[in-house]
Amino acid sequence: MSLTERLEKISIGYGERLGFERDPDWFLLKLQEEVGELTQAYLQHTGRARTKGLSEEQIRDTFHQEFADVLCQLLLFARRHQVDLPAEVDRKWLCYEA
């Protein structure tokens, strides 16, 4: 089972447990939410937001984990819209390799 398939299975269970439909809008809105959480964690990590009583280690760990949330939601959003991310990275970025 691929990573994206595993994420899809987890995401389906998440929606079922919380009782909401993962409609097309949800994928984009959830990605935006996760980018916002990454931004908040970055601000804490760089000393520009309240620490909320967290230790430096907890702040760093949260900052690192938010990258995973953003990546996973991006992969799910791409899957929902049948986007072949490796192919698009090749077309958009890797075409500039020397």
ABEGO torsion letter per residue (X at the ends): XBAAAAAAAAAAAAAAAAGBBBBAAAAAAAAAAAAAAAAAAAAAAAGABBAGGBBAAAAAAAAAAAAAAAAAAAAAAAAAAGBBAAAAAAAAAAAABX
